[in-house]
Amino acid sequence: MDFTARLDAAWRRSNSLVCVGLDPDPARFPATLHGRPNAIEEFCRNIIDATGDAVCAFKPQIAYFAAHGAESTLERVCEHIRSNHPHVVLLLDAKRGDIGDTAEMYAREAFDRYGADAVTVNPWLGSDALEPFFARRDRATFVLCRTSNAGSNEVQSLQVSNDGSGSTSAPLYELIARRAANEWSKRATVGLVVGATQPAELRRVRDIVGEMPLLVPGVGAQGGDPATVVRNGATSAGFGLIVNSSRAILYASDGDDYATASRSATLALRDALNAAR
């Protein structure tokens, strides 16, 4: 089953647009996990098992593992998702972007080492840096387009020549969206990352890319509104979105009931999104 079919099945099976971002921060774990050698793995597995039937995707953020020398833990967490929740899409948040052989190594890392169904990438170096990811036709590549952080406007909204002549211009994020829709999507399965905190831009990107899947961070701790996301970003069929929430779900409780609390937060977000569909 290719990625498009997997994602569509995940949406429909779970009746959910929710993606749980796995950003494990041991400093925020319940006291009972402090000092335990496998705390990161235990925390992630419990969150995964508590929410797995209510989400379309899990999104491990590689930096939260690598900062603690826990890449082998990430391997086991990914394997746990694939083995125990095979109908949920595994999307590795790596934001890789480099040239030539280095980009090829990053693609192998995401798809072979961690077994991800999809990975986030940075388009700053141009199309050739994305080719090793595009070459994996059974997987998907989510390209940064209009991100949710406050400073994204400094670069992503810059007016850039639209035709090379300088006579017309558009925001940089729109040019990325157009290239994804008109060029990259013809060579690979491509999605875009567009933040929930930029609803007008989310609508503009959806208008440009049609049915292309959008990974939407920024709901929850960053303040994005679920109903606004659906109104501006969903396809006509009510799908097309992978709406990520990390901290608001992972740390819904700082007590031993954290897994139960994460499930409650996930269901609340799922229901809020579905109510707007």
FENSUL-V64102 format. One record per residue. N is the residue number from 1. RES is the residue in three letters. PHI is phi as a letter, one per 40 degrees, with the letter a starting at -180 (999 if undefined). Layout:
{{N	RES	PHI} {N	RES	PHI}}
//
This chain:
{{1	MET	999} {2	ASP	c} {3	PHE	c} {4	THR	d} {5	ALA	c} {6	ARG	c} {7	LEU	c} {8	ASP	c} {9	ALA	c} {10	ALA	c} {11	TRP	d} {12	ARG	c} {13	ARG	c} {14	SER	c} {15	ASN	f} {16	SER	a} {17	LEU	b} {18	VAL	c} {19	CYS	b} {20	VAL	c} {21	GLY	c} {22	LEU	c} {23	ASP	b} {24	PRO	c} {25	ASP	b} {26	PRO	d} {27	ALA	c} {28	ARG	b} {29	PHE	c} {30	PRO	d} {31	ALA	d} {32	THR	c} {33	LEU	c} {34	HIS	c} {35	GLY	g} {36	ARG	c} {37	PRO	c} {38	ASN	b} {39	ALA	c} {40	ILE	c} {41	GLU	c} {42	GLU	c} {43	PHE	c} {44	CYS	c} {45	ARG	c} {46	ASN	c} {47	ILE	c} {48	ILE	d} {49	ASP	c} {50	ALA	c} {51	THR	b} {52	GLY	d} {53	ASP	c} {54	ALA	b} {55	VAL	b} {56	CYS	c} {57	ALA	a} {58	PHE	b} {59	LYS	b} {60	PRO	c} {61	GLN	c} {62	ILE	c} {63	ALA	c} {64	TYR	c} {65	PHE	c} {66	ALA	c} {67	ALA	c} {68	HIS	b} {69	GLY	g} {70	ALA	b} {71	GLU	c} {72	SER	c} {73	THR	c} {74	LEU	c} {75	GLU	d} {76	ARG	c} {77	VAL	c} {78	CYS	c} {79	GLU	c} {80	HIS	c} {81	ILE	c} {82	ARG	c} {83	SER	c} {84	ASN	b} {85	HIS	b} {86	PRO	c} {87	HIS	c} {88	VAL	c} {89	VAL	c} {90	LEU	b} {91	LEU	b} {92	LEU	c} {93	ASP	c} {94	ALA	b} {95	LYS	f} {96	ARG	c} {97	GLY	a} {98	ASP	a} {99	ILE	b} {100	GLY	f} {101	ASP	c} {102	THR	c} {103	ALA	c} {104	GLU	c} {105	MET	c} {106	TYR	c} {107	ALA	c} {108	ARG	c} {109	GLU	d} {110	ALA	c} {111	PHE	c} {112	ASP	c} {113	ARG	c} {114	TYR	c} {115	GLY	g} {116	ALA	c} {117	ASP	c} {118	ALA	a} {119	VAL	a} {120	THR	c} {121	VAL	b} {122	ASN	b} {123	PRO	c} {124	TRP	d} {125	LEU	c} {126	GLY	g} {127	SER	c} {128	ASP	c} {129	ALA	c} {130	LEU	c} {131	GLU	d} {132	PRO	c} {133	PHE	c} {134	PHE	c} {135	ALA	c} {136	ARG	c} {137	ARG	c} {138	ASP	c} {139	ARG	b} {140	ALA	b} {141	THR	b} {142	PHE	b} {143	VAL	c} {144	LEU	c} {145	CYS	b} {146	ARG	b} {147	THR	c} {148	SER	c} {149	ASN	c} {150	ALA	c} {151	GLY	c} {152	SER	c} {153	ASN	c} {154	GLU	c} {155	VAL	b} {156	GLN	c} {157	SER	b} {158	LEU	d} {159	GLN	c} {160	VAL	b} {161	SER	d} {162	ASN	c} {163	ASP	b} {164	GLY	g} {165	SER	c} {166	GLY	g} {167	SER	c} {168	THR	b} {169	SER	a} {170	ALA	a} {171	PRO	c} {172	LEU	d} {173	TYR	c} {174	GLU	c} {175	LEU	c} {176	ILE	c} {177	ALA	c} {178	ARG	c} {179	ARG	c} {180	ALA	c} {181	ALA	c} {182	ASN	c} {183	GLU	b} {184	TRP	c} {185	SER	c} {186	LYS	c} {187	ARG	b} {188	ALA	a} {189	THR	c} {190	VAL	b} {191	GLY	b} {192	LEU	b} {193	VAL	b} {194	VAL	b} {195	GLY	c} {196	ALA	c} {197	THR	c} {198	GLN	b} {199	PRO	c} {200	ALA	c} {201	GLU	c} {202	LEU	d} {203	ARG	c} {204	ARG	c} {205	VAL	c} {206	ARG	d} {207	ASP	c} {208	ILE	c} {209	VAL	c} {210	GLY	g} {211	GLU	c} {212	MET	d} {213	PRO	c} {214	LEU	b} {215	LEU	c} {216	VAL	b} {217	PRO	c} {218	GLY	h} {219	VAL	c} {220	GLY	h} {221	ALA	c} {222	GLN	c} {223	GLY	g} {224	GLY	c} {225	ASP	c} {226	PRO	d} {227	ALA	c} {228	THR	c} {229	VAL	c} {230	VAL	c} {231	ARG	c} {232	ASN	c} {233	GLY	b} {234	ALA	c} {235	THR	c} {236	SER	c} {237	ALA	c} {238	GLY	g} {239	PHE	b} {240	GLY	g} {241	LEU	b} {242	ILE	b} {243	VAL	c} {244	ASN	c} {245	SER	b} {246	SER	b} {247	ARG	c} {248	ALA	c} {249	ILE	c} {250	LEU	c} {251	TYR	b} {252	ALA	c} {253	SER	a} {254	ASP	b} {255	GLY	b} {256	ASP	c} {257	ASP	c} {258	TYR	d} {259	ALA	c} {260	THR	c} {261	ALA	c} {262	SER	c} {263	ARG	c} {264	SER	c} {265	ALA	c} {266	THR	c} {267	LEU	c} {268	ALA	c} {269	LEU	c} {270	ARG	d} {271	ASP	c} {272	ALA	c} {273	LEU	c} {274	ASN	c} {275	ALA	c} {276	ALA	c} {277	ARG	c}}
//
